[in-house]
Amino acid sequence: MGRVSAPVAPERDPGLQPERTRLAWRRTTLSGTVAAVLAARTALHGGPSAPRILACALCCALWLGLLLVAHARIRTLTAPGHPPALTPRHATAATLCTVALAVSASALMF
């Protein structure tokens, strides 16, 4: 009697996941850019005041922080070989920048 072998699952293409993750980082930075631009527009609309300029500067600084973290991750994902996992420090920085940018931009609306 012949041996029946178990069906072999096709191998996952490891090149697709880093590409999707890179695109997700690009979308995140685009969203952050839109929030920062709208925050700056709102701060300067109707005459700038000191608190509005301060909130706008904070939004821009947070946007730059998010951009730096995203760029570092995108560069890691495009490097040859298996990309390492996102470090907790970078994940925390990206999360804090995103949330703080959203809160700062929302504060300018009121």
C-alpha positions, 0 to 999 in steps of 0.5 A, a space after each residue: 500500500 502506498 503512503 498518502 501524504 498530507 496536502 502541502 499548503 502553498 507558501 505565503 509570499 513574504 513580499 506582500 505583507 511588508 508592501 501592505 504595511 508600507 502603504 499603510 504607513 504612507 496612508 497614515 502620514 497622508 492623514 497626519 499631513 491633512 490634519 496638520 494643514 487643516 490645523 494651520 489653516 484654522 489657526 490662521 483663519 480669522 486672525 492668529 492669536 497666541 494660543 492658536 499659533 501655539 496649538 498650530 506649532 504643536 500640531 506641526 511638531 507632532 506631524 514631524 514626529 509621526 513623519 520621522 517614525 513612519 519614514 524609519 519604518 518604511 525604510 526598514 520595510 524596503 530593506 532587503 531580507 526579512 524586516 524586523 518587528 516594529 519596536 515598542 518604542 517606535 509603536 508608542 511614539 507613532 501612536 502618541 503622535 497620531 492621537 496628540 495630533 488629532 486632539 490638537 487639531 480638534 482643539 483648534 476647531 473650538 
